Amino acid sequence: MQSQVIVDTGILVSLIDQRDRHHAWVSEQLTRITPPLLTCEAVVSETWFLLQRVKNGQETLLQLLNNH
């Protein structure tokens, strides 16, 4: 049985924002996890808000959501 992983806002922001201090760690950890990753609308909404300050951040979030 494959385990399911739930991601929160911090994981998504760190993944997308390369300047985030946890970006490298999050990116490495996510290579070890088999998709799909689970989340909810509240996390997507909060991530969207926080990525306003990140160049192409919101566009990258949309790509992630569309690809998975």
Residue pairs with C-beta under 8 A, 6 or more apart in sequence:
2 34
4 38
5 33
5 37
5 38
6 37
6 38
6 39
7 37
7 38
7 39
7 43
8 39
8 43
9 43
9 46
9 47
9 50
10 22
11 26
11 30
12 39
12 43
12 47
12 61
12 64
13 20
13 47
13 50
13 51
13 54
14 20
14 22
14 23
14 25
14 26
15 23
15 26
15 27
15 30
15 64
16 47
16 51
16 54
16 57
16 60
16 61
16 64
17 23
17 51
17 54
17 57
19 54
20 26
30 37
35 68
36 68
37 68
44 61
44 65
47 61
48 58
48 61
51 57
51 58
51 60
51 61
52 58
